[in-house]
Amino acid sequence: MSTNADVTEYLDYYLASEMETDFAIMLNGPWGAGKTHFVKSYLKDREAKAQTLDPLQPIGHLYASLYGVRSTSEITDQFFAQAHPVLNSKAARLFGTVVSRAINGFAGTDVNGAAENKSVIKDMVLKLDGRVLIFDDLERCAMPLAEAMGFINSFVEHEGLKVIVIANETDIPEDQKPDYARKKEKLIGKTLRVASDPQTVLDDFVSKLNHSKVVEIARQERAALLRTFEASGKQNFRSMRAVLSDYERLVVAVDPRLQDAPVAMTRLLLFMMATGVEFRSGDLSGSELAALLDTRFARLMSAVTKKEKSSEIARAERLEATYVDVAWQDPIVPPAALARLFETGIVDRPAINTHLAQHPLVVGYAKSPAWRQLWAWTDLPRTQYLKARDELVQQLEKRELTHPGVILHAAGIVLGAAAFGDHLVGPGHDIVAYFTGYADDLRTSGKLEPDRSIFSPMGGSYGGLGYGSKDSPEFREIYKVVREATGLSFTDRMKEIAQTFVDRIGGDLEAYSSLHKYGVDEGNYADAPFLHYIDPDAFSQVVIQDWSPNGRLLASLHARYEMEKHNRLLTEEYPWVDALHASLQAIADRAEPPHAELLNLRINYYFGKIQDAIDAAVSAGSGDQDGEAEIDEELAG
């Protein structure tokens, strides 16, 4: 196998001006192995040396990617744009397309072969003499490879130009391999294998980053970055570049305090490099990445209990063993947000910033909640552990933790600490009974925050962090208790809202949309049953005023229940809908012409639609079910 030094030596020989050739050379290697980077760096250095001797020396190469190319004119368009960068106006680009057709004629691959066009192209437009032509991504060309290689051969055979073809021969389509082999025998004189040096490539990628703090951390952690990248066994430099780009975008987009936390910046960078390479290779899915930290406490407990390891734990341990420089216990940013970034390119600023605002490595221990510190208690020095422990115990005693997600984190921490011999609520205490009493106290006092969202089918975490000890039967019991208490708290809140809702919609037409928009905290109730707490006769007085039907309000009601076909969240309201229908019909029955007929038409239309939606919802399933199976599903995420 040739080394890169061998490749460089041969390129020097092949591209020498005195060397006359009638063949192209191929640089072969796997996708992402740095072939393009290698040849561009080589030619850049070569041309810099030439310009030292002759400052007027023009650019010596033209580059075309064949990725997705369907015609030879698309290739010559790329060459034309590089040969004439000044011709960048719309008119010039249009002229370039015309010229491209003439180039193809000159190369003998298109219908335009007029001698005058050949002369224009040869003498005035491309001026290819002395140029090196690079054709990249041969195997990913959308046109038949034999046709593309015939086009390339015209530059070699007819014009005697130096041509470099870059390809990954293992990805040549099976059905094209016979034709490819025949064309290659005629076109390619030497095939060289390239494997770029990771250090050189990393340094080059880092030099192209823009943010000073990102560059500083990447250079400071250069050795660890290289070890992490090489540990994957997947020498794909495009993945390396993509991860560095994603890292820079994320750091620039989120809470600027992250930039001033070097330990956090380092942890995040190495975690992203390891998981990003795994993700881009297809060995780690987005859902697997999002759930990665959920195994943290399970792994700790498996070491204590010696139970058989799940496939999730086995995967996490494989990653830990592979990437020893990565702090797997805490990647700084929620893995779910990183999965979304890798999959869609979207930086979830709200979720990430909420997470960073509580992270001790970003904001310091003094500004990080005790539960957040203890979530990663294995990272805490003993002194800080005791401080956070004392603070959490006091908060529990005073019933100061009021969000159900935080309460569940506290429960997971207490259970996990007890398994390691530290009893935060006192030795011998029944932890399930303790948190049952805790939830009851908050519910009775009205302090329990009614956030039902954390109990969705994608539950099992809060604040971007999975609950500790969530696989234990004790935690499952606590989860059920807290969920039920939160549901009752939410019911109390909706009863309060119902008391004033009729007055609200009576004085504000824009409030109608709250019936079919989401976001209880913003005053929207699409997924929150509460209308059954309102007197249907009182509501009907808003729907029909002076025998005039409120079409906009009826349309909002229709939109509310139309969504029941898909989510079935408002089952408690179904009898109320029937009662409202009857109340409205009673008003219509008392009305006089022509309003009587108008009311009947509107009521029948909208309530027909509403009833159809409810019937579809009822036939689609039996609704949400309580019980262990549902809790298992939620905790599994």
HELIX and SHEET records of a PDB file:
HELIX    1   1 ASN A    4  LEU A   15  1                                  12    
HELIX    2   2 LYS A   35  LEU A   53  1                                  19    
HELIX    3   3 THR A   72  ALA A   83  1                                  12    
HELIX    4   4 LYS A   90  PHE A  106  1                                  17    
HELIX    5   5 ALA A  115  VAL A  120  1                                   6    
HELIX    6   6 ILE A  121  VAL A  125  3                                   5    
HELIX    7   7 LEU A  138  ARG A  140  5                                   3    
HELIX    8   8 LEU A  145  GLU A  157  1                                  13    
HELIX    9   9 GLU A  169  ASP A  171  5                                   3    
HELIX   10  10 GLU A  174  GLN A  176  5                                   3    
HELIX   11  11 LYS A  177  LEU A  187  1                                  11    
HELIX   12  12 PRO A  198  SER A  207  1                                  10    
HELIX   13  13 SER A  212  GLN A  220  1                                   9    
HELIX   14  14 ARG A  222  ALA A  231  1                                  10    
HELIX   15  15 PHE A  237  ALA A  253  1                                  17    
HELIX   16  16 PRO A  256  ASP A  260  5                                   5    
HELIX   17  17 PRO A  262  SER A  281  1                                  20    
HELIX   18  18 GLY A  286  ALA A  290  1                                   5    
HELIX   19  19 LEU A  292  THR A  295  5                                   4    
HELIX   20  20 ARG A  296  THR A  305  1                                  10    
HELIX   21  21 SER A  311  THR A  322  1                                  12    
HELIX   22  22 PRO A  335  THR A  344  1                                  10    
HELIX   23  23 ARG A  349  LEU A  356  1                                   8    
HELIX   24  24 PRO A  360  VAL A  363  1                                   4    
HELIX   25  25 TYR A  365  LYS A  367  5                                   3    
HELIX   26  26 ALA A  370  TRP A  375  1                                   6    
HELIX   27  27 TRP A  377  ASP A  379  5                                   3    
HELIX   28  28 ARG A  382  GLU A  397  1                                  16    
HELIX   29  29 PRO A  404  ALA A  419  1                                  16    
HELIX   30  30 ILE A  431  SER A  445  1                                  15    
HELIX   31  31 ARG A  452  PHE A  455  5                                   4    
HELIX   32  32 PRO A  473  GLY A  507  1                                  35    
HELIX   33  33 LEU A  509  LEU A  515  5                                   7    
HELIX   34  34 VAL A  520  GLU A  522  5                                   3    
HELIX   35  35 LEU A  531  TYR A  533  5                                   3    
HELIX   36  36 PRO A  536  VAL A  543  1                                   8    
HELIX   37  37 GLY A  551  GLU A  562  1                                  12    
HELIX   38  38 GLU A  564  ASN A  567  1                                   4    
HELIX   39  39 THR A  571  GLU A  573  5                                   3    
HELIX   40  40 TYR A  574  ARG A  590  1                                  17    
HELIX   41  41 HIS A  595  ALA A  620  1                                  26    
HELIX   42  42 GLU A  628  ALA A  636  1                                   9    
SHEET    1   A 5 HIS A  61  SER A  65  0                                        
SHEET    2   A 5 VAL A 132  ASP A 136  1                                        
SHEET    3   A 5 LYS A 162  ALA A 167  1                                        
SHEET    4   A 5 ALA A  24  ASN A  28  1                                        
SHEET    5   A 5 ILE A 188  ARG A 193  1                                        
SHEET    1   B 2 SER A 461  TYR A 462  0                                        
SHEET    2   B 2 LEU A 465  GLY A 466 -1                                        
SHEET    1   C 2 ILE A 544  GLN A 545  0                                        
SHEET    2   C 2 SER A 548  PRO A 549 -1                                        
END                                                                             
